[in-house]
Amino acid sequence: MRKHLWATVLVAAASALAVGLAAVPVAAAGKTWTVTPGGSFVTSTPGTSSTLTDASTFAHFACDAQGILKVGAALTNPLAHITVLNDAKSGTPQITCAGHGLTFTLTFNRFPMGMKAVQYNATAGKVTGEIDNIDATIAAATGAPACAAIVDGTASGAGDGSARFEYLNSSGLVQSFGGGSHPLHAYAVTGCNAVIRTGDALTYKGSFTIKSSPGGVVNTITSP
């Protein structure tokens, strides 16, 4: 499984997304999780653009991101770690977002971000969970209108922002949503055409498909 976080968090439009998952049981929140076959995975096709949304003003910003997931050494949650999030086009750590007359970069400040499994629906073949440790900085792109802000969970600098995700065993599709234990908010906002405001709740949504490389095999994540 792997990035958009947010965007997710979170994670996102990815043209090249590498993922590492262990083909072993993982104990988490009173449950045992099994990932097969594990190993290295990448996006099979370019993902859709991720979207940053202000829940109060309903302003939407399209963002292009790509990332890298690696499995943790311990057999506990998180199942995987997001270790890199870059712009899908430039490859730089500053992810470009645009909308409502604004163009700004979104830079994630804390790595790794963990992907924790929470619930398994055997009938749907779906795993739901949470991406944590989300903390990002918004800065206006060169020549764009002024816009600066901190994206975090309970407070600016807390580094505890979170976003929910779903993973489908049938397709390898990962989708990230808003919410989580510490939903994202905007802090210390200046400018931004008043469409992002201090204290506003934010969501970072996106989807992408990951398959093994080589082989094109989809990871299966289950829990008894």
Phi, psi and omega per residue, in radians:
M1 nan 2.891 -2.980
R2 -2.884 -3.120 -2.915
K3 -0.596 -2.830 -2.829
H4 0.880 0.902 2.914
L5 -0.762 2.325 1.968
W6 2.775 -0.901 -2.234
A7 -0.328 0.101 2.564
T8 -1.954 3.090 2.878
V9 -1.022 -3.057 -2.654
L10 2.581 2.482 3.085
V11 -2.536 -0.587 2.922
A12 2.543 2.955 -3.127
A13 -1.429 2.118 -3.090
A14 -2.336 2.269 3.062
S15 -1.700 -0.327 3.088
A16 -2.631 1.762 -3.034
L17 -2.168 2.038 -3.106
A18 -1.731 2.369 -3.064
V19 -2.342 2.419 3.052
G20 -2.153 2.195 3.117
L21 -2.336 2.526 -3.080
A22 -1.493 2.376 3.100
A23 -1.526 1.032 -3.091
V24 -2.550 2.796 3.056
P25 -1.157 2.537 3.095
V26 -2.223 2.136 -3.140
A27 -1.447 2.273 -3.111
A28 -2.737 2.235 3.039
A29 0.856 0.757 3.101
G30 1.412 0.052 -3.128
K31 -2.094 2.739 3.034
T32 -1.911 2.225 -3.100
W33 -1.942 2.439 3.106
T34 -2.154 2.235 3.137
V35 -1.995 2.132 3.098
T36 -2.367 2.467 -0.001
P37 -1.481 -0.106 -3.064
G38 1.347 -2.936 3.095
G39 1.676 -2.751 -3.059
S40 -1.623 2.269 -3.120
F41 -2.290 2.619 3.114
V42 -2.375 2.879 3.055
T43 -1.200 2.303 -3.127
S44 -1.362 -0.499 3.082
T45 -2.471 2.759 3.082
P46 -0.970 2.411 -3.135
G47 -1.406 3.020 3.054
T48 -1.426 2.715 3.141
S49 -1.076 2.458 3.038
S50 -1.432 2.810 -3.046
T51 -2.338 2.222 3.000
L52 -1.698 2.222 -3.066
T53 -2.248 2.354 2.993
D54 -1.540 2.069 -3.024
A55 -1.253 -0.304 -3.136
S56 -1.568 -0.729 -3.117
T57 -1.697 -0.176 -3.126
F58 1.100 0.403 3.071
A59 -1.327 2.296 -3.128
H60 -1.978 2.415 3.126
F61 -2.256 2.147 3.136
A62 -1.405 2.279 -3.110
C63 -2.258 2.515 3.079
D64 -1.987 2.045 -3.096
A65 -2.350 2.720 3.010
Q66 -2.461 2.729 -3.074
G67 -2.662 3.127 3.139
I68 -2.270 2.293 3.065
L69 -1.977 2.452 3.057
K70 -2.360 2.529 -3.137
V71 -1.276 2.549 3.056
G72 -1.352 2.778 -3.115
A73 -1.322 -0.593 -3.097
A74 -1.430 2.585 -3.134
L75 -1.520 0.909 3.090
T76 -2.403 2.891 3.034
N77 -1.060 2.523 0.088
P78 -1.366 2.636 3.101
L79 -1.139 -0.562 -3.113
A80 -2.646 2.876 3.092
H81 -2.125 2.402 2.974
I82 -1.524 2.014 -3.048
T83 -1.818 -0.292 -3.134
V84 -2.564 2.424 2.943
L85 -2.356 2.067 -3.105
N86 -2.230 2.885 3.021
D87 -1.189 2.303 -3.045
A88 -1.170 -0.414 -3.094
K89 -1.653 -0.837 -3.054
S90 -1.591 -0.399 -3.096
G91 1.378 0.043 3.137
T92 -1.457 2.825 3.136
P93 -1.193 -0.234 -3.136
Q94 -1.585 1.916 -3.132
I95 -1.461 2.190 -3.097
T96 -1.485 2.281 3.094
C97 -2.193 2.562 -3.093
A98 -2.560 2.546 3.081
G99 2.811 2.700 3.063
H100 0.962 0.689 3.104
G101 1.354 0.089 -3.108
L102 -1.992 2.565 2.921
T103 -2.341 2.148 -3.104
F104 -2.501 2.864 3.072
T105 -1.774 2.567 3.093
L106 -2.078 1.990 -3.093
T107 -2.011 2.121 3.110
F108 -1.438 2.311 -2.945
N109 -1.764 -0.305 -3.035
R110 -2.167 2.135 3.055
F111 -2.304 2.561 0.000
P112 -1.424 2.750 2.943
M113 -1.743 2.313 -3.068
G114 -1.558 2.554 3.003
M115 -1.948 1.909 -3.047
K116 -1.861 2.203 3.059
A117 -1.353 2.446 -3.119
V118 -2.119 -0.786 -3.033
Q119 -2.500 2.530 3.108
Y120 -2.142 2.214 3.077
N121 -1.841 1.783 -3.058
A122 -1.133 -0.615 -3.123
T123 -1.133 -0.756 -3.120
A124 -1.539 -0.211 -3.065
G125 1.101 0.701 -3.014
K126 -2.178 2.371 3.051
V127 -1.935 2.278 3.043
T128 -1.951 2.624 -3.103
G129 -2.908 -2.776 -3.022
E130 -2.505 2.434 2.984
I131 -1.725 2.270 -3.087
D132 -2.149 -3.111 -3.115
N133 1.096 0.586 3.135
I134 -1.460 2.199 3.116
D135 -2.664 2.066 -3.049
A136 -2.421 2.791 3.136
T137 -2.101 2.315 3.051
I138 -1.762 2.301 3.093
A139 -2.467 2.420 -3.114
A140 -1.088 2.435 3.060
A141 -1.246 2.780 -3.128
T142 -0.996 2.197 3.117
G143 1.448 -0.056 -3.119
A144 -1.614 2.826 3.077
P145 -0.990 2.631 -3.097
A146 -1.029 2.354 3.105
C147 -2.862 2.115 3.103
A148 -2.533 2.477 3.141
A149 -2.926 2.854 3.002
I150 -1.944 2.369 3.069
V151 -1.935 2.113 -3.084
D152 -2.742 -3.007 -3.094
G153 -1.662 -1.648 -3.036
T154 -1.351 -0.430 -3.123
A155 -2.872 2.799 3.062
S156 -1.094 2.221 -3.140
G157 1.497 -0.053 -3.130
A158 -1.201 -0.565 -3.131
G159 1.163 0.503 -3.074
D160 -2.125 0.365 3.100
G161 -1.118 2.675 -3.097
S162 -2.515 2.820 3.073
A163 -2.618 2.500 3.120
R164 -1.382 2.685 3.013
F165 -2.426 2.762 3.020
E166 -2.231 2.498 3.100
Y167 -2.245 2.265 -3.133
L168 -1.818 2.089 3.130
N169 -1.122 -0.500 -3.062
S170 -1.196 -0.528 -3.016
S171 -2.213 -0.280 -3.031
G172 1.377 0.280 -3.120
L173 -1.381 2.246 3.040
V174 -1.924 2.291 3.075
Q175 -2.248 2.351 3.084
S176 -1.943 2.615 -3.042
F177 -2.376 -3.114 3.016
G178 -1.407 -3.055 3.090
G179 1.587 -2.578 -3.041
G180 1.658 3.137 -3.080
S181 -1.222 -0.523 3.092
H182 -2.313 1.420 -3.080
P183 -0.967 2.664 -3.081
L184 -1.284 2.500 3.061
H185 -2.415 2.804 3.064
A186 -1.673 2.416 3.138
Y187 -2.315 2.688 3.048
A188 0.872 0.808 -3.090
V189 -1.388 2.340 2.972
T190 -2.279 2.417 -3.128
G191 1.221 -2.287 3.117
C192 1.129 0.420 3.088
N193 0.941 0.407 3.119
A194 1.073 0.275 3.097
V195 -1.678 -0.194 2.903
I196 -2.145 2.209 -3.034
R197 -2.264 2.620 3.131
T198 -0.993 2.258 3.137
G199 1.629 -0.226 -3.133
D200 -1.183 2.467 3.024
A201 -1.295 2.480 -3.137
L202 -2.165 2.633 2.961
T203 -2.219 2.617 3.105
Y204 -2.286 1.890 -3.000
K205 -2.063 2.567 3.088
G206 -3.007 2.997 3.122
S207 -2.599 2.626 3.094
F208 -2.808 2.771 -3.134
T209 -1.967 2.341 3.118
I210 -2.109 2.432 3.074
K211 -2.461 2.801 -3.090
S212 -1.133 2.652 3.099
S213 -2.424 1.982 0.030
P214 -1.435 3.011 3.009
G215 2.032 -0.565 3.124
G216 1.140 0.520 -3.131
V217 -1.587 2.437 3.116
V218 -1.537 2.370 3.032
N219 -1.151 2.491 3.018
T220 -2.007 2.222 3.115
I221 -2.057 2.141 -3.091
T222 -2.349 2.862 3.051
S223 -2.562 2.300 -3.108
P224 -0.984 nan nan
